[in-house]
Amino acid sequence: MAFEQILYEVRDRVAIITLNRPDRLNAWTQTMLAELRQAFEQAGSDGEVRVIMVTGAGRGFCAGADMANLSQGAQGGRPRSYFQFVATDASKGKDFDQPLTFPLKTPKLTIAAINGPAAGVGLVFSLFCDLRFFASGAKITTAFARRGLVAEYGSAWILPRLVGPMNALDLLLSGRTLLSDEAAAMGLGRLLPLEGFLDAVHAYAAEVAANASPRSIRIMKRQIWGGMFKTLAEAAVEADEEMFKSFESADFREGVLHFVEKRPPSFTGN
């Protein structure tokens, strides 16, 4: 499938998606969102893909919404393409069917490799990935308060769950820019050296792809994110049910056999 504003490749069972508007610091557009959705669906249904990794072309991850479009609103117009990716009636009541929550719904590990500046909607998208890795020196900002906006796209829900209410309020209300080391200290992601950054993130992704059961990843991911809406008792009952189901799975049998036979695993996801 050909894309206009992203790049897509599969290497070592890792789908690598690159936001590809480097001349605009990969500023977010409706086209980019639509292509990201398509790429996630493609990777999610590809049996050869075990992990999805998203990064940015050039020196940045994503500068947020394209200001050329937002400026229409500042001049009294309605920035139409910006508003096209807000929630719709069809998504009401569906927690993982919101405009940016599709990484949570994807049954595979999703990783945001934040190689440079990440702001606004670009940062929010990364919050809905399972893991975030920051390159040393990368600048991070929500920016909304400094544009007269609000905590968009569910960021007021996800951010406190990642870094706690106080840090979330700091980042959202101040709109300040922080470096990746401070973001990592808050628990927003993990810090890696700038040199060799993408290779290091890919190596982590490839290691998971090679050694972790796709079935286990799929179910544990659902337990983690779905558990946000359950009581402890409900989550414990679900865990017991899934544990007994896992005993009947091919991946469980392979998980035991490869360990006993001292060889690399050959998981099928079944």
VOBA-1610 file (N, C-alpha, C; in pm, whole numbers, padded with zeros to 5 digits, always signed):
BEGIN
Met+00084-00119+00000Met+00000+00000+00000Met+00089+00125+00000Ala+00059+00218-00090Ala+00137+00341-00101Ala+00082+00446-00006Phe+00170+00517+00062Phe+00131+00623+00154Phe+00193+00754+00109Glu+00128+00864+00147Glu+00174+00998+00110Glu+00254+01064+00220Gln+00213+01046+00346Gln+00274+01120+00456Gln+00336+01031+00563Ile+00340+00902+00540Ile+00413+00812+00629Ile+00492+00713+00544Leu+00589+00649+00607Leu+00663+00538+00546Leu+00631+00411+00625Tyr+00635+00297+00556Tyr+00601+00170+00621Tyr+00696+00062+00572Glu+00757-00007+00667Glu+00840-00123+00633Glu+00832-00225+00745Val+00862-00349+00713Val+00866-00455+00814Val+01007-00513+00816Arg+01067-00513+00936Arg+01202-00567+00951Arg+01211-00643+01082Asp+01256-00768+01076Asp+01268-00852+01195Asp+01135-00864+01270Arg+01025-00875+01192Arg+00890-00891+01246Arg+00841-00766+01319Val+00906-00654+01293Val+00866-00525+01349Val+00819-00435+01235Ala+00695-00387+01243Ala+00646-00289+01148Ala+00695-00151+01192Ile+00774-00086+01108Ile+00829+00045+01139Ile+00752+00150+01058Ile+00679+00235+01129Ile+00599+00340+01067Ile+00667+00473+01096Thr+00697+00548+00991Thr+00768+00675+01006Thr+00681+00790+00959Leu+00652+00884+01048Leu+00582+01006+01009Leu+00674+01082+00914Asn+00626+01116+00797Asn+00719+01158+00691Asn+00682+01294+00630Arg+00690+01396+00714Arg+00682+01535+00667Arg+00798+01612+00731Pro+00920+01571+00707Pro+01033+01629+00780Pro+01050+01779+00760Asp+01006+01831+00647Asp+01017+01976+00623Asp+00924+02055+00713Arg+00822+01989+00772Arg+00727+02051+00864Arg+00739+01990+01004Leu+00852+01932+01035Leu+00872+01861+01162Leu+00760+01758+01184Asn+00717+01697+01072Asn+00614+01593+01076Asn+00484+01641+01139Ala+00449+01768+01111Ala+00326+01826+01166Ala+00206+01741+01125Trp+00112+01731+01216Trp-00002+01640+01206Trp-00108+01692+01110Thr-00160+01604+01026Thr-00267+01638+00934Thr-00372+01527+00935Gln-00486+01557+00874Gln-00590+01456+00858Gln-00540+01339+00775Thr-00462+01368+00672Thr-00407+01262+00588Thr-00315+01171+00668Met-00231+01231+00752Met-00139+01152+00834Met-00216+01059+00927Leu-00322+01112+00989Leu-00403+01029+01079Leu-00465+00912+01004Ala-00524+00940+00887Ala-00588+00835+00810Ala-00487+00728+00770Glu-00367+00770+00730Glu-00265+00674+00689Glu-00211+00595+00808Leu-00201+00660+00923Leu-00159+00587+01043Leu-00260+00477+01077Arg-00387+00510+01069Arg-00490+00410+01096Arg-00477+00292+01000Gln-00459+00322+00872Gln-00444+00215+00773Gln-00322+00130+00802Ala-00211+00196+00837Ala-00087+00122+00865Ala-00102+00034+00988Phe-00170+00083+01091Phe-00192+00002+01211Phe-00281-00117+01180Glu-00383-00096+01099Glu-00470-00208+01061Glu-00392-00311+00980Gln-00308-00262+00889Gln-00226-00352+00807Gln-00132-00433+00895Ala-00063-00367+00985Ala+00031-00436+01074Ala-00043-00528+01171Gly-00159-00483+01218Gly-00235-00563+01314Gly-00284-00694+01257Ser-00311-00696+01127Ser-00364-00817+01063Ser-00256-00901+00995Asp-00133-00854+00997Asp-00022-00924+00932Asp+00040-01024+01030Gly+00028-01152+00999Gly+00081-01254+01088Gly+00231-01252+01105Glu+00301-01187+01013Glu+00446-01177+01022Glu+00491-01064+01114Val+00400-00974+01149Val+00434-00859+01234Val+00399-00892+01379Arg+00494-00869+01468Arg+00471-00894+01610Arg+00470-00764+01693Val+00539-00661+01645Val+00551-00533+01717Val+00537-00419+01617Ile+00476-00309+01661Ile+00462-00189+01578Ile+00539-00075+01642Met+00624-00013+01563Met+00711+00095+01612Met+00685+00220+01527Val+00661+00334+01592Val+00633+00458+01521Val+00741+00561+01556Thr+00795+00627+01455Thr+00895+00732+01478Thr+00873+00843+01377Gly+00963+00942+01376Gly+00950+01054+01284Gly+01071+01066+01193Ala+01048+01113+01071Ala+01157+01137+00977Ala+01231+01265+01014Gly+01360+01269+00985Gly+01437+01389+01012Gly+01468+01407+01159Arg+01463+01532+01204Arg+01510+01564+01339Arg+01400+01567+01444Gly+01275+01536+01407Gly+01168+01543+01505Gly+01071+01429+01495Phe+00991+01414+01601Phe+00884+01313+01602Phe+00759+01373+01540Cys+00700+01474+01604Cys+00582+01541+01549Cys+00564+01675+01620Ala+00555+01783+01542Ala+00544+01917+01599Ala+00403+01952+01641Gly+00309+01858+01633Gly+00170+01888+01665Gly+00093+01921+01539Ala-00028+01973+01557Ala-00112+02005+01442Ala-00044+02109+01354Asp-00061+02093+01224Asp+00001+02185+01128Asp-00054+02326+01151Met+00034+02419+01187Met-00007+02555+01222Met-00066+02629+01103Ala-00032+02589+00982Ala-00091+02653+00865Ala-00242+02631+00865Asn-00284+02517+00917Asn-00426+02487+00925Asn-00490+02555+01046Leu-00422+02550+01162Leu-00477+02611+01282Leu-00493+02762+01268Ser-00408+02825+01187Ser-00415+02970+01172Ser-00548+03015+01113Gln-00619+02925+01042Gln-00751+02958+00992Gln-00844+02993+01107Gly-00834+02915+01217Gly-00918+02940+01333Gly-00885+03071+01400Ala-00755+03105+01407Ala-00714+03229+01470Ala-00764+03351+01393Gln-00791+03335+01263Gln-00837+03444+01179Gln-00989+03445+01163Gly-01056+03362+01243Gly-01201+03363+01242Gly-01263+03251+01163Gly-01184+03174+01093Gly-01238+03060+01018Gly-01235+02935+01103Arg-01291+02829+01051Arg-01290+02701+01123Arg-01188+02610+01056Pro-01082+02570+01127Pro-00980+02483+01066Pro-01037+02345+01038Arg-01095+02330+00920Arg-01181+02215+00891Arg-01109+02081+00906Ser-00990+02067+00848Ser-00924+01937+00855Ser-00886+01901+00998Tyr-00863+02003+01083Tyr-00831+01977+01223Tyr-00951+01916+01294Phe-01072+01967+01262Phe-01192+01920+01330Phe-01245+01790+01272Gln-01194+01746+01159Gln-01241+01622+01101Gln-01200+01500+01182Phe-01098+01513+01269Phe-01061+01395+01345Phe-01095+01406+01493Val-01208+01475+01523Val-01263+01470+01658Val-01356+01350+01668Ala-01400+01319+01790Ala-01488+01205+01811Ala-01620+01224+01736Thr-01681+01114+01698Thr-01807+01117+01626Thr-01912+01044+01707Asp-02037+01052+01662Asp-02144+00980+01732Asp-02116+00830+01736Ala-02053+00778+01630Ala-02025+00635+01623Ala-01926+00590+01728Ser-01843+00683+01777Ser-01740+00646+01874Ser-01783+00668+02019Lys-01899+00729+02040Lys-01945+00756+02176Lys-01964+00626+02253Gly-01907+00620+02374Gly-01920+00502+02456Gly-01825+00390+02421Lys-01740+00412+02322Lys-01644+00308+02281Lys-01504+00360+02313Asp-01450+00313+02424Asp-01327+00372+02477Asp-01209+00363+02381Phe-01197+00256+02306Phe-01081+00237+02220Phe-01110+00271+02074Asp-01224+00335+02049Asp-01259+00377+01913Asp-01259+00529+01899Gln-01187+00596+01987Gln-01174+00741+01977Gln-01069+00776+01871Pro-01059+00904+01833Pro-00970+00938+01720Pro-00826+00890+01733Leu-00768+00891+01854Leu-00627+00856+01869Leu-00603+00730+01951Thr-00707+00658+01988Thr-00689+00544+02079Thr-00664+00412+02007Phe-00655+00413+01875Phe-00640+00286+01803Phe-00514+00208+01838Pro-00402+00272+01884Pro-00289+00188+01928Pro-00325+00097+02046Leu-00416+00143+02134Leu-00456+00060+02247Leu-00538-00061+02201Lys-00614-00042+02093Lys-00699-00148+02041Lys-00621-00249+01960Thr-00507-00208+01906Thr-00425-00297+01823Thr-00374-00412+01909Pro-00387-00537+01863Pro-00352-00652+01948Pro-00203-00681+01957Lys-00120-00587+01918Lys+00025-00606+01921Lys+00091-00494+02001Leu+00211-00520+02049Leu+00284-00418+02123Leu+00310-00299+02032Thr+00278-00178+02081Thr+00303-00056+02004Thr+00403+00032+02079Ile+00499+00083+02006Ile+00609+00161+02065Ile+00622+00293+01991Ala+00626+00403+02065Ala+00658+00533+02006Ala+00805+00561+02031Ala+00881+00573+01923Ala+01024+00605+01931Ala+01039+00754+01905Ile+01042+00833+02012Ile+01037+00978+02002Ile+01180+01030+01985Asn+01216+01052+01860Asn+01353+01083+01821Asn+01387+01231+01828Gly+01288+01315+01852Gly+01309+01460+01856Gly+01184+01527+01909Pro+01166+01657+01882Pro+01052+01730+01938Pro+00918+01660+01918Ala+00837+01658+02025Ala+00702+01602+02021Ala+00610+01700+02093Ala+00507+01746+02023Ala+00419+01849+02079Ala+00274+01821+02046Gly+00185+01876+02129Gly+00043+01875+02100Gly-00012+01738+02066Val-00086+01733+01955Val-00151+01608+01916Val-00050+01498+01887Gly+00069+01534+01841Gly+00173+01433+01818Gly+00215+01365+01946Leu+00230+01445+02053Leu+00264+01387+02183Leu+00147+01302+02234Val+00024+01353+02218Val-00092+01278+02267Val-00101+01142+02199Phe-00077+01138+02068Phe-00078+01009+01999Phe+00019+00912+02065Ser+00138+00960+02098Ser+00238+00871+02160Ser+00192+00820+02295Leu+00108+00898+02366Leu+00060+00854+02497Leu-00028+00730+02486Phe-00091+00711+02372Phe-00178+00596+02353Phe-00104+00476+02295Cys+00026+00489+02276Cys+00109+00372+02245Cys+00144+00302+02377Asp+00176+00174+02371Asp+00203+00099+02494Asp+00331+00145+02563Leu+00434+00175+02483Leu+00562+00217+02537Leu+00610+00340+02462Arg+00688+00423+02533Arg+00753+00539+02472Arg+00902+00537+02506Phe+00984+00554+02404Phe+01127+00573+02424Phe+01161+00713+02376Phe+01238+00786+02457Phe+01280+00922+02423Phe+01428+00925+02391Ala+01464+00993+02283Ala+01604+01020+02256Ala+01652+01130+02349Ser+01770+01116+02402Ser+01826+01218+02491Ser+01825+01354+02422Gly+01775+01455+02493Gly+01771+01590+02438Gly+01645+01627+02366Ala+01555+01529+02344Ala+01429+01559+02276Ala+01344+01653+02361Lys+01275+01747+02296Lys+01190+01843+02366Lys+01044+01798+02357Ile+00974+01807+02471Ile+00838+01757+02484Ile+00748+01869+02535Thr+00631+01887+02476Thr+00535+01984+02529Thr+00393+01948+02489Thr+00297+01973+02579Thr+00156+01957+02542Thr+00112+02078+02460Ala+00155+02196+02497Ala+00136+02322+02422Ala-00007+02375+02423Phe-00108+02296+02458Phe-00246+02337+02441Phe-00280+02468+02512Ala-00238+02480+02639Ala-00272+02600+02715Ala-00213+02726+02653Arg-00101+02713+02585Arg-00036+02828+02523Arg-00093+02860+02385Arg-00191+02781+02341Arg-00260+02810+02215Arg-00408+02841+02240Gly-00446+02855+02369Gly-00586+02881+02400Gly-00675+02760+02379Leu-00615+02641+02384Leu-00689+02517+02362Leu-00707+02442+02493Val-00753+02319+02487Val-00778+02239+02608Val-00702+02108+02596Ala-00719+02020+02694Ala-00652+01889+02691Ala-00725+01801+02591Glu-00669+01793+02471Glu-00740+01733+02358Glu-00722+01581+02351Tyr-00818+01517+02279Tyr-00809+01377+02237Tyr-00790+01277+02350Gly-00851+01305+02466Gly-00840+01212+02578Gly-00712+01224+02657Ser-00632+01327+02632Ser-00506+01341+02705Ser-00529+01364+02854Ala-00642+01426+02891Ala-00672+01448+03033Ala-00705+01316+03103Trp-00738+01213+03027Trp-00764+01080+03084Trp-00636+00998+03093Ile-00558+00995+02985Ile-00441+00907+02980Ile-00323+00962+03058Leu-00300+01093+03052Leu-00179+01148+03111Leu-00170+01127+03262Pro-00277+01151+03341Pro-00267+01123+03485Pro-00242+00976+03517Arg-00287+00887+03430Arg-00266+00745+03452Arg-00121+00704+03423Leu-00051+00785+03347Leu+00089+00757+03316Leu+00185+00822+03414Val+00156+00947+03454Val+00253+01022+03535Val+00195+01076+03665Gly+00067+01048+03694Gly+00005+01099+03815Gly-00061+01234+03791Pro-00161+01270+03873Pro-00235+01395+03854Pro-00149+01520+03861Met-00054+01529+03957Met+00024+01651+03971Met+00110+01677+03848Asn+00181+01574+03801Asn+00264+01592+03682Asn+00178+01621+03559Ala+00062+01556+03551Ala-00027+01580+03438Ala-00076+01725+03437Leu-00114+01775+03554Leu-00158+01914+03563Leu-00044+02010+03528Asp+00074+01980+03574Asp+00191+02063+03539Asp+00208+02071+03388Leu+00209+01955+03323Leu+00235+01952+03179Leu+00122+02016+03099Leu-00003+01995+03144Leu-00116+02048+03068Leu-00140+02196+03096Leu-00137+02237+03221Leu-00173+02375+03254Leu-00062+02475+03221Ser+00063+02434+03235Ser+00172+02526+03203Ser+00202+02528+03054Gly+00184+02417+02988Gly+00220+02408+02847Gly+00369+02425+02823Arg+00448+02407+02930Arg+00592+02432+02919Arg+00662+02323+02839Thr+00781+02355+02793Thr+00863+02258+02722Thr+00962+02196+02819Leu+00970+02064+02818Leu+01066+01995+02903Leu+01151+01903+02815Leu+01269+01870+02867Leu+01357+01778+02796Leu+01322+01634+02831Ser+01368+01545+02747Ser+01331+01404+02761Ser+01378+01342+02892Asp+01487+01392+02949Asp+01532+01333+03076Asp+01431+01360+03188Glu+01372+01480+03189Glu+01269+01510+03289Glu+01143+01429+03261Ala+01107+01416+03134Ala+00989+01336+03098Ala+01008+01192+03142Ala+01128+01138+03124Ala+01155+01001+03165Ala+01150+00988+03317Ala+01200+01089+03388Ala+01197+01085+03534Ala+01054+01084+03588Met+00962+01144+03513Met+00821+01143+03551Met+00756+01007+03526Gly+00820+00924+03445Gly+00762+00797+03408Gly+00688+00800+03276Leu+00707+00909+03200Leu+00638+00923+03073Leu+00694+00831+02966Gly+00820+00793+02979Gly+00884+00703+02883Gly+01021+00665+02934Arg+01096+00596+02850Arg+01232+00555+02886Arg+01332+00630+02801Leu+01442+00668+02862Leu+01542+00752+02797Leu+01652+00666+02737Leu+01690+00699+02613Leu+01800+00632+02545Leu+01892+00738+02483Pro+02020+00706+02464Pro+02111+00803+02401Pro+02064+00838+02260Leu+02092+00963+02219Leu+02055+01007+02085Leu+02129+00926+01979Glu+02258+00902+02002Glu+02336+00825+01906Glu+02288+00680+01904Gly+02250+00634+01788Gly+02202+00497+01774Gly+02062+00476+01829Phe+01986+00584+01847Phe+01855+00575+01913Phe+01760+00479+01842Leu+01737+00500+01715Leu+01639+00417+01644Leu+01683+00271+01638Asp+01813+00247+01623Asp+01862+00109+01623Asp+01836+00043+01759Ala+01853+00120+01867Ala+01831+00064+02000Ala+01684+00030+02023Val+01594+00120+01979Val+01451+00092+01995Val+01411-00028+01909His+01462-00033+01787His+01431-00147+01701His+01484-00277+01761Ala+01603-00274+01820Ala+01659-00394+01881Ala+01569-00444+01994Tyr+01515-00350+02075Tyr+01422-00390+02181Tyr+01297-00453+02121Ala+01241-00388+02018Ala+01120-00438+01954Ala+01143-00576+01892Ala+01257-00592+01827Ala+01288-00720+01763Ala+01307-00831+01866Glu+01364-00796+01982Glu+01383-00895+02089Glu+01248-00943+02142Val+01154-00850+02159Val+01019-00889+02202Val+00953-00975+02094Ala+00966-00932+01968Ala+00905-01005+01857Ala+00956-01149+01849Ala+01083-01167+01882Ala+01144-01300+01869Ala+01116-01391+01987Asn+01093-01335+02105Asn+01092-01417+02226Asn+00963-01418+02305Ala+00869-01330+02274Ala+00744-01324+02351Ala+00630-01384+02269Ser+00542-01455+02335Ser+00426-01514+02270Ser+00330-01405+02223Pro+00295-01403+02094Pro+00197-01305+02046Pro+00062-01318+02116Arg+00027-01442+02150Arg-00099-01463+02223Arg-00092-01399+02361Ser+00019-01418+02429Ser+00036-01358+02562Ser+00031-01206+02553Ile+00100-01149+02454Ile+00099-01003+02438Ile-00043-00954+02415Arg-00115-01021+02324Arg-00250-00979+02289Arg-00341-00977+02412Ile-00334-01082+02493Ile-00425-01093+02607Ile-00381-01002+02721Met-00250-00996+02749Met-00204-00910+02859Met-00227-00762+02827Lys-00213-00726+02700Lys-00242-00588+02662Lys-00389-00555+02689Arg-00477-00648+02655Arg-00619-00626+02682Arg-00645-00620+02833Gln-00573-00703+02910Gln-00589-00700+03056Gln-00548-00565+03114Ile-00435-00512+03065Ile-00385-00385+03118Ile-00479-00270+03085Trp-00506-00251+02955Trp-00586-00134+02916Trp-00734-00153+02948Gly-00786-00273+02927Gly-00925-00297+02964Gly-00946-00291+03114Gly-00840-00326+03189Gly-00847-00321+03334Gly-00865-00182+03390Met-00837-00080+03310Met-00858+00059+03355Met-01005+00086+03385Phe-01094+00003+03330Phe-01238+00025+03346Phe-01302-00081+03433Lys-01219-00162+03506Lys-01271-00271+03587Lys-01227-00256+03732Thr-01299-00325+03820Thr-01256-00335+03959Thr-01147-00440+03970Leu-01079-00442+04083Leu-00977-00544+04107Leu-01039-00684+04101Ala-01158-00699+04158Ala-01223-00830+04157Ala-01253-00875+04015Glu-01303-00785+03932Glu-01332-00819+03793Glu-01205-00857+03718Ala-01097-00781+03742Ala-00971-00809+03674Ala-00913-00944+03719Ala-00929-00977+03849Ala-00877-01104+03900Ala-00953-01222+03842Val-01084-01210+03829Val-01165-01317+03770Val-01126-01337+03624Glu-01109-01227+03552Glu-01068-01238+03412Glu-00931-01306+03401Ala-00839-01270+03490Ala-00706-01329+03487Ala-00712-01480+03508Asp-00795-01525+03601Asp-00810-01670+03624Asp-00865-01740+03501Glu-00965-01679+03439Glu-01026-01739+03319Glu-00923-01750+03207Glu-00846-01643+03186Glu-00748-01643+03079Glu-00631-01737+03109Met-00598-01753+03237Met-00491-01844+03274Met-00525-01988+03233Phe-00648-02030+03264Phe-00688-02167+03229Phe-00697-02185+03078Lys-00740-02081+03006Lys-00742-02088+02860Lys-00601-02102+02805Ser-00505-02033+02868Ser-00368-02036+02818Ser-00308-02176+02827Phe-00351-02255+02926Phe-00300-02392+02941Phe-00332-02479+02819Glu-00436-02441+02745Glu-00478-02518+02628Glu-00418-02464+02499Ser-00338-02359+02506Ser-00290-02293+02385Ser-00161-02354+02331Ala-00142-02339+02201Ala-00018-02385+02137Ala+00101-02305+02187Asp+00082-02176+02213Asp+00193-02094+02261Asp+00240-02136+02399Phe+00148-02182+02485Phe+00189-02232+02616Phe+00276-02357+02600Arg+00232-02449+02515Arg+00310-02571+02494Arg+00448-02537+02438Glu+00452-02445+02343Glu+00581-02405+02286Glu+00666-02331+02389Gly+00603-02252+02474Gly+00677-02179+02577Gly+00749-02272+02673Val+00685-02382+02707Val+00748-02481+02795Val+00854-02560+02720Leu+00820-02606+02599Leu+00912-02693+02523Leu+01042-02621+02487His+01034-02497+02440His+01158-02430+02399His+01249-02406+02518Phe+01188-02384+02636Phe+01268-02365+02758Phe+01337-02495+02798Val+01261-02603+02797Val+01316-02735+02835Val+01421-02780+02735Glu+01396-02756+02606Glu+01486-02801+02501Glu+01600-02702+02473Lys+01599-02591+02547Lys+01706-02490+02537Lys+01729-02444+02392Arg+01621-02399+02331Arg+01626-02347+02194Arg+01540-02222+02184Pro+01556-02142+02077Pro+01471-02025+02060Pro+01325-02065+02041Pro+01230-01983+02084Pro+01090-02017+02070Pro+01042-02003+01926Ser+00936-02074+01896Ser+00871-02063+01765Ser+00721-02047+01788Phe+00683-01932+01839Phe+00544-01906+01873Phe+00460-01881+01748Thr+00334-01922+01753Thr+00242-01900+01641Thr+00135-01798+01673Gly+00119-01766+01802Gly+00013-01675+01842Gly-00118-01745+01871Asn-00117-01879+01867Asn-00238-01957+01890Asn-00238-02023+02030
//
